[in-house]
């Protein structure tokens, strides 16, 4: 049986910064002299800013799949995810060989491949079952500057949480590129769903999309899905310590973080 470890799943839409945050968290754990490893689950990625300890590109050749099965890019990614699921025992064996205490799991850019297909859910459940898992859902700030977009992405994060059943921390990534006024609006929406409703209503006459946005906010508030939503920057390190503290809370007290 694999030694118990702490798997951390990086989740979010394409371009939300999952891979860069993986690198930043890897550096943080290394600086603390903690036993950490990385697992890349994206068979289609061309370059990574870190050297993965376990890499599905060693198992699945996306170009070979594209040529052999005559698939387009999206079809090849779907096929690769299904193939990775059949090789999950090999991945578990590599984890067992490395014996990390913390495993950073960089998921595919397309969130639907991982969260909504049976192969992705199988992979996540198997990787989580012998550890104490947590997940970080990254929100691309460019998608949430309008109140309707903000509520929609939060609903997506709640849907992913429902699909994968993993303890989840939701963050707004790339905080270093968000302008001050935009950040103030985001923070007010985070702190007060009523402010978010008012922002939607301020666009004028309530239309169908605005009414839908208000209904989504009510749903999010009911399930407390805006709790612990924090802005972070993997490039500058902004709020990374806060993010670690939230992970610590999911796992219980981890004194070795601060030794």
C-alpha positions as CSV (number, residue, x, y, z in Angstrom):
1,X,0.0,0.0,0.0
2,X,1.2,3.5,-0.9
3,X,2.4,5.5,2.0
4,X,-0.2,8.2,3.0
5,X,0.5,11.6,1.6
6,X,-1.1,15.0,1.0
7,X,-2.2,15.4,-2.7
8,X,-3.0,18.9,-3.8
9,X,-5.0,19.2,-7.0
10,X,-4.6,22.3,-9.2
11,X,-7.9,23.1,-10.8
12,X,-9.3,25.8,-13.0
13,X,-10.0,27.0,-16.5
14,X,-7.4,27.1,-19.2
15,X,-5.0,30.0,-18.6
16,X,-5.9,30.4,-14.9
17,X,-2.3,29.8,-13.8
18,X,-2.4,26.2,-12.5
19,X,1.1,25.3,-13.8
20,X,2.8,28.5,-12.5
21,X,1.2,28.0,-9.1
22,X,2.4,24.4,-9.1
23,X,6.0,25.7,-9.5
24,X,5.6,28.3,-6.8
25,X,4.2,25.9,-4.3
26,X,6.9,23.4,-5.1
27,X,9.5,26.0,-4.4
28,X,7.7,26.9,-1.1
29,X,7.7,23.3,0.1
30,X,11.3,22.9,-0.9
31,X,12.4,26.0,0.9
32,X,10.8,24.5,4.0
33,X,12.8,21.3,3.4
34,X,9.6,19.3,3.1
35,X,9.3,16.2,1.0
36,X,7.4,17.3,-2.1
37,X,6.9,16.0,-5.6
38,X,5.0,17.1,-8.7
39,X,2.7,15.1,-11.0
40,X,1.8,16.5,-14.4
41,X,-1.5,15.1,-15.7
42,X,-1.6,17.3,-18.9
43,X,-0.5,15.1,-21.8
44,X,-0.8,18.0,-24.2
45,X,1.4,20.6,-22.5
46,X,4.5,21.5,-24.5
47,X,6.6,23.3,-21.8
48,X,6.5,23.4,-18.0
49,X,8.2,25.9,-15.7
50,X,9.2,23.0,-13.4
51,X,10.6,19.5,-13.9
52,X,7.8,17.0,-13.0
53,X,8.7,14.0,-10.9
54,X,5.9,12.1,-12.5
55,X,4.8,13.0,-16.0
56,X,2.0,11.5,-18.0
57,X,3.8,12.5,-21.2
58,X,6.1,9.6,-20.5
59,X,3.0,7.4,-20.7
60,X,0.9,9.1,-23.4
61,X,2.3,10.6,-26.6
62,X,-0.4,13.1,-27.7
63,X,1.1,13.5,-31.2
64,X,1.1,9.7,-31.7
65,X,-2.6,9.6,-30.6
66,X,-3.4,12.4,-33.0
67,X,-1.8,10.7,-36.0
68,X,-2.8,7.1,-35.2
69,X,-6.5,7.8,-34.4
70,X,-6.8,10.8,-36.8
71,X,-8.1,13.0,-34.0
72,X,-8.2,16.8,-33.7
73,X,-6.6,18.5,-30.6
74,X,-9.7,18.2,-28.5
75,X,-10.3,14.6,-29.4
76,X,-6.7,13.7,-28.7
77,X,-6.9,15.2,-25.3
78,X,-10.0,13.2,-24.5
79,X,-8.4,10.0,-25.7
80,X,-5.2,10.8,-23.7
81,X,-7.3,11.2,-20.5
82,X,-9.0,7.9,-21.0
83,X,-5.6,6.2,-21.6
84,X,-4.1,7.8,-18.5
85,X,-7.0,6.3,-16.5
86,X,-6.0,2.9,-17.7
87,X,-2.4,3.5,-16.5
88,X,-3.3,4.8,-13.1
89,X,-1.7,1.8,-11.4
90,X,1.6,2.7,-13.0
91,X,1.2,6.3,-11.7
92,X,0.5,5.0,-8.2
93,X,3.6,2.8,-8.4
94,X,5.7,5.8,-9.2
95,X,4.2,7.7,-6.3
96,X,4.9,4.7,-4.0
97,X,8.5,4.6,-5.3
98,X,9.1,8.4,-4.7
99,X,7.2,8.4,-1.3
100,X,6.4,12.1,-1.2
101,X,4.7,13.6,1.8
102,X,3.2,16.3,-0.4
103,X,2.1,15.8,-4.1
104,X,1.3,18.7,-6.3
105,X,-1.0,17.6,-9.1
106,X,-1.1,19.8,-12.2
107,X,-4.3,19.0,-14.0
108,X,-5.1,19.5,-17.7
109,X,-5.8,23.0,-19.0
110,X,-9.3,22.1,-20.0
111,X,-11.2,21.6,-16.7
112,X,-14.0,19.7,-18.4
113,X,-11.6,16.9,-19.3
114,X,-10.7,16.3,-15.7
115,X,-13.8,17.2,-13.7
116,X,-16.7,16.1,-15.9
117,X,-15.5,12.9,-17.6
118,X,-15.5,9.6,-15.8
119,X,-11.8,9.0,-16.5
120,X,-10.8,12.3,-14.8
121,X,-13.0,11.6,-11.8
122,X,-11.6,8.1,-11.6
123,X,-8.0,9.4,-11.6
124,X,-8.7,12.0,-8.9
125,X,-10.5,9.5,-6.7
126,X,-7.7,7.0,-6.9
127,X,-5.0,9.6,-6.3
128,X,-6.9,10.9,-3.3
129,X,-8.0,7.7,-1.7
130,X,-4.7,6.9,0.0
131,X,-3.9,10.5,1.1
132,X,-5.5,13.5,2.7
133,X,-6.4,15.5,-0.4
134,X,-7.1,19.2,-1.0
135,X,-7.7,21.1,-4.2
136,X,-7.1,24.7,-5.3
137,X,-9.5,26.2,-7.8
138,X,-7.9,29.1,-9.6
139,X,-10.1,31.8,-11.1
140,X,-8.6,33.8,-14.0
141,X,-9.3,37.5,-13.1
142,X,-10.0,38.4,-16.7
143,X,-13.2,36.3,-16.5
144,X,-14.6,37.9,-13.3
145,X,-14.4,41.6,-13.8
146,X,-18.1,41.8,-14.6
147,X,-20.5,40.7,-11.9
148,X,-22.2,38.2,-14.1
149,X,-18.8,36.6,-14.9
150,X,-17.8,36.6,-11.3
151,X,-21.0,34.7,-10.2
152,X,-20.7,32.3,-13.2
153,X,-17.1,31.3,-12.4
154,X,-18.0,30.8,-8.8
155,X,-20.8,28.5,-9.9
156,X,-18.3,26.6,-12.0
157,X,-16.0,26.2,-9.0
158,X,-18.9,24.9,-7.0
159,X,-19.9,22.5,-9.8
160,X,-16.3,21.2,-10.0
161,X,-16.3,20.7,-6.2
162,X,-19.5,18.7,-6.5
163,X,-18.1,16.6,-9.3
164,X,-14.8,15.7,-7.6
165,X,-15.8,15.7,-4.0
166,X,-12.5,17.2,-2.9
167,X,-11.9,19.7,-0.2
168,X,-11.6,22.9,-2.2
169,X,-10.0,26.3,-1.7
170,X,-11.0,28.9,-4.3
171,X,-8.5,31.6,-5.3
172,X,-8.4,34.5,-7.8
173,X,-5.1,34.1,-9.5
174,X,-2.7,36.6,-11.1
175,X,-3.5,39.2,-8.4
176,X,-0.5,41.2,-9.6
177,X,-2.2,42.2,-12.9
178,X,-5.5,43.3,-11.3
179,X,-5.9,47.0,-11.1
180,X,-6.6,48.6,-7.7
181,X,-10.2,49.6,-8.5
182,X,-10.9,46.1,-10.0
183,X,-9.5,44.5,-6.9
184,X,-11.7,46.7,-4.7
185,X,-14.8,45.6,-6.6
186,X,-13.8,41.9,-6.4
187,X,-13.1,42.2,-2.6
188,X,-16.5,43.8,-2.0
189,X,-18.2,41.1,-4.0
190,X,-16.3,38.4,-2.0
191,X,-17.2,40.0,1.3
192,X,-20.9,40.7,0.5
193,X,-23.2,38.9,-1.9
194,X,-25.6,41.8,-1.5
195,X,-22.9,44.1,-3.1
196,X,-22.6,41.6,-6.0
197,X,-26.4,41.7,-6.5
198,X,-26.4,45.5,-6.5
199,X,-23.6,45.5,-9.1
200,X,-25.6,43.3,-11.4
201,X,-28.7,45.5,-10.9
202,X,-26.7,48.6,-11.6
203,X,-26.4,47.7,-15.3
204,X,-29.9,48.9,-15.7
205,X,-33.1,47.0,-16.4
206,X,-33.0,43.5,-15.2
207,X,-32.8,41.1,-18.2
208,X,-32.7,37.3,-18.2
209,X,-29.0,37.0,-17.8
210,X,-29.0,39.4,-14.9
211,X,-31.8,37.6,-13.2
212,X,-29.9,34.3,-13.7
213,X,-26.8,35.9,-12.1
214,X,-28.8,37.0,-9.1
215,X,-30.3,33.5,-8.7
216,X,-26.8,32.0,-8.9
217,X,-25.5,34.4,-6.2
218,X,-28.4,33.3,-3.9
219,X,-27.4,29.7,-4.5
220,X,-23.7,30.4,-3.9
221,X,-24.5,32.2,-0.7
222,X,-26.7,29.3,0.5
223,X,-23.8,26.9,0.1
224,X,-21.2,29.5,1.4
225,X,-19.2,29.1,-1.8
226,X,-17.6,32.5,-1.5
227,X,-15.8,31.7,1.8
228,X,-12.0,31.9,1.8
229,X,-11.9,33.2,-1.7
230,X,-8.5,35.0,-1.8
231,X,-6.5,36.7,-4.4
232,X,-3.0,35.2,-5.0
233,X,-0.1,35.8,-7.3
234,X,2.2,32.9,-8.1
235,X,4.6,35.3,-9.8
236,X,5.1,37.7,-6.9
237,X,4.2,35.3,-4.0
238,X,1.3,37.5,-2.9
239,X,-0.9,35.7,-0.4
240,X,0.9,32.3,-0.9
241,X,1.4,32.1,2.9
242,X,-2.3,32.6,3.3
243,X,-3.1,29.9,0.8
244,X,-0.7,27.5,2.6
245,X,-2.5,28.3,5.9
246,X,-5.8,27.4,4.3
247,X,-4.3,24.1,3.1
248,X,-3.0,23.6,6.7
249,X,-6.5,24.1,8.0
250,X,-7.8,21.4,5.7
251,X,-5.2,19.0,7.0
252,X,-5.1,20.0,10.6
253,X,-2.1,21.5,12.4
254,X,1.2,21.1,10.5
255,X,3.9,22.5,12.7
256,X,6.6,21.4,10.3
257,X,5.5,24.2,7.9
258,X,6.8,26.8,10.2
259,X,9.9,25.2,11.6
